[in-house]
Amino acid sequence: MITARTDVFGVMGFPAGHSLSPQIHDYFARKTGQDMCYAAFCVLPGRLGEAVAGAHSLGIKGLNVTIPHKQACLPFLSRLDETARRSGAANTLVYEENGYAGYNTDYFGMHMSLKALGADLKGKSVVIIGAGGTAHTACVMAADMGASSITIANRTPENAESLAGRAGALCGLPVTAAPLSGLQGIARKDIVIQTSSAGFKDQADICPVESESFFEGVSAALELIYVPWESKFLRMAKSKGVPAANGFPALVFQAAASFEIWRGVVFTEDFLRQAAADLETLARPA
């Protein structure tokens, strides 16, 4: 039951009505007995600063931030943790006296998803498809987990080159750029992370990879969309026997990391895997 003492949390995005975050956080709150509620707030891009300031004035204890605000919110925050600073994006805001502190738990969501696939990034060659904010976070995560090299492939080569330059300076390891047309020619690709919108919703038949042969030698593939539940990219990977996952477990895992920061709880890996399985019905078609 919501009372005057119930802590309020939420997600800000544009749009926000499709978000599954309220159900996911309600699951965590019920499992841990937390007195909290979580809502979705649709925030126009031009009013983001007002929204952040207004939420703080109202005493909203924490916020998740989703598209298109993860990078745009940074100027309105009082401080950033190291992961958010290096990723250049914040998806979790924590109420502090002087404003909201920004964290990036997408980093944890990706890492935990790969770990659930049995993938160890240490010494591995990682290919990241896409060159947006999520790809930037994936670069930082892969470097921190010990990847030996990173290749960024994107439809617009200039964007891949720009991210490779920025990420290489941050990560301290070789980060190279390639056009999507050059994916098949990459000699070593141990782990592939697909961050682009190719294959999303009405683009279900579109795939950034030309053929199944691309997945020869790949030990794990992660795609950060989950609509459709199984894209052409994932079907190709699985046809080659590659352990592969869509983006729904990563969504649950990043939400859990936000919840831990907000409420001071610690979830076990077993709990997180069970949570992803329990919540799958939210997104998976019947």
N, C-alpha and C positions, 0 to 999 in steps of 0.2 A: 504494500500500500504506500502511495506517495504521500508524504507529510511535508510540513514546513521545514523539516530538517533534512529532507532528501537532497543529496548532491546531484547537480545537473551537469550532464556532459552532452556532447553532440558531434555531428560531422558537418562541415561546411563544404559545399561544392556548387557547381552550376553545370547541369542540373543536379539535384540531390534526391529527388523522389524515388529513384531506382535503387538507392543504396541499401545494401544488406547489413550495414554496420549496426543499426539499432537492434536487429534480431541477434546478431553475434554477441554484442555486449550485454544484451539481456540474458543470454545463455551464461556468460561468465559471471554476471551478477548473481544469478540464481544458484550457480554452483558454489559460489564463495560466500553467499549470504550478505552481499553488500547493499546498503541503503542508497540506491542511486537510480537515476533514470537517464535515458539517452535518446536524443531526438535528431532529426535531419533538418538542416537549415540551408535553403537555397539562397546563395549570395551572389548577386550580380558582380562581375569583375570590377566594375567601376566603384563599387561600394565596399570592397574588401576591407579597407582600412577602417571605415566606420563600423563594420561588423565586428572586427577584432576588438576595437576599443569598446564598443557597446557590450559585447559578451563579457569583457573583463569588468566593466562597470556593474554589470548584473551579478557578478560573482560566479559565473559558469566555471566549474573547476577544471575542465579540460575539453579540448576539441581535437577531433581528427580533421585533417584537411585533405581534400581530394581534388581531382581535375576541375578547373584549371588553376588552382590556387597554391599548389605546393611550393612553387618558386616565388610567386608573386607576394606571398605572405611574409617573406623574410624581413623586409624593411619595417614591418609593424610589430616585430617581436623584440623583447627586452634583451634576450641573449639566445645563443645557439649552442647546443652540445656539439662535440667534436664530429660526430657522424653527420649531423645536419649541415654543419659548416663545410665539410669536405664533399658531401653529396650535392650541395647547392640547392637543397630542398628540405622542407619540413612537412611531415604529415601528422605530427602529434604535438599539440600545444598543452603546456602545463601551467596552471595558474600560479603566479608568484605575486608578491606585493606590488612590484613595480611594473608588471605586465606579464605577458606569456613567454615562457621559455620554449624554444623549438627543438624537437627531436626528430630523428628519422628512423622509424621502425620498419619501413619497407625493406631496409637493409637486412634486418633479422628475418623478415618473411621470406625473402629469396634464399637466404642461407639455410634456413630450416627446411624449406621445400627441397632443396638439393640434398640436404642431409637425409631427409626421409626417403629419397631415391637411392641412397647408398653412395652418393657422390662425395668424394674428398677433393677439394680444389688444390691442395698443396702439390706444387710441381706440375700442374696441369695447364694445357693451352686452352684458353677460353675464347669462344666466339660469341659476340653479343650482336644481335640483329636489332637495328634501330639506333637512333642517336638523340633521343629526347632525354627528359629528366630521369626517367626510370632507367635508361641505359647508363646514365652517369652514376646513379646509385649502384647499379650492378657492377660497374667498373671498380668502384671503391671497395665494395664487398669482396669481389674476386681477388683484388690485390691484397686486401687484409687477410684473406684466408690462404694466401700463399701461392696463388697462380703464378706460373712462370712467364706467361705472356698473354696478352689480350688483343684480339682483333675486333674492330667495330665495323660492321657492314651496314650500309644504309642506301636507300634508293637515291638520295641526294648525296653524292660523294663529298661535297663541300662541308656538309653538316657532320659527316663521319670524321673528316679531317680535323674539324674544329674541336669536336669532343675528344678525339685522340690526343690532340695537343694539350688540352686542359687536364684530361685524366692522367696522361703520362707525367705531367709535372707534379700532380698530386700523389700519384701512386708509386713512383720510383721504380717502375719496371717497363719493359717495352710494350707500348700501346700503338698499334698500327691501324690504318684505315683501309677499307676496301669497298668497292661498289657491290651492290647486290649481285650483279652479273658475275662477280669474281668469287662468289661463295664456293662454287664447285671446285675451284682451283686451290683452295686453302689446304696445304699439305697436312697439317696437324690440327685437329679440332677435337679435343677430349670432351669438353662440355660446351653445350650450346644453350644460350639464354635468349629467347625470342621476346623482345620488348615492344615491337612495333604493333600497329593496329591492323596489319595485314591478316585477313581471316576473320576479323571481328564482325559479328552480327550479319549484315547483309552482304559482307564480303567473304562469306563462308567458303567459297570455292577458290579464293585467292590464297596463295602460299608464297612466302618469300624464298622458298627453296625449290629449285627446278625439278629435282628427281630424288627418289629414295636413296640413290647411291651416295648422296651427300652425307648420310648418316653412318656410312661405313667407318668404323673406328671410333665412333662417338660413344662415350660411356654413360651420358645422361643428357636429357633435353628438358628444359623448362620453358613453358610459354606462359606469359603473364596476362592472358585473357582467359575467360571461361564461358564466353558466349560466342559461338556454340561450345557445348561442353567438350566435344572432341573435334578439333579443327583438322584440316587437311595436313597441316604441319605435324600434329601429334599422330595422326594415322600413319603417315610416312615413317616417323621415328619408330613407332611400335612394330611396323611391318619388318623392320630390320632388327627387332629384338632389343631396342634401346629403352631402358627405363625412362619414362616420360610422364610429365604432369602438367595440368593446366594451372591457371592462376588462382583457383579458389583456395587451395590450402595456404598459399602465400598470403591471401587476404585474411584468413583466419589467424595465421601466425603473427602477422604484423599487428592485428587487433589485440591479440593476447599480450604482445610486448607493450602496447600502449596502456592496456589495462594494468599490467604489472607496475608501470611507472606511476600511474595515477593512484593506485590503491595499495601499493606496497606488498602485493602478493607475489609468490613465485610459483609458476606452473612447471610441472615435470614434462619431459618430452613425451612420455606416455600419455599424459593428460592432453597435450596439444594434438597428438595424432588422433586420439579418440574424439576430441572436439571437432576436428576437421571432418571426421567420418559422420559424427552426429548431425552436423550442420549442413552436410552435403545436399540434403533434400531442399534447402533453400534455393539452390541454384541449378541443380541437375534436373533436366526434363524428366517427367514421369514416364 
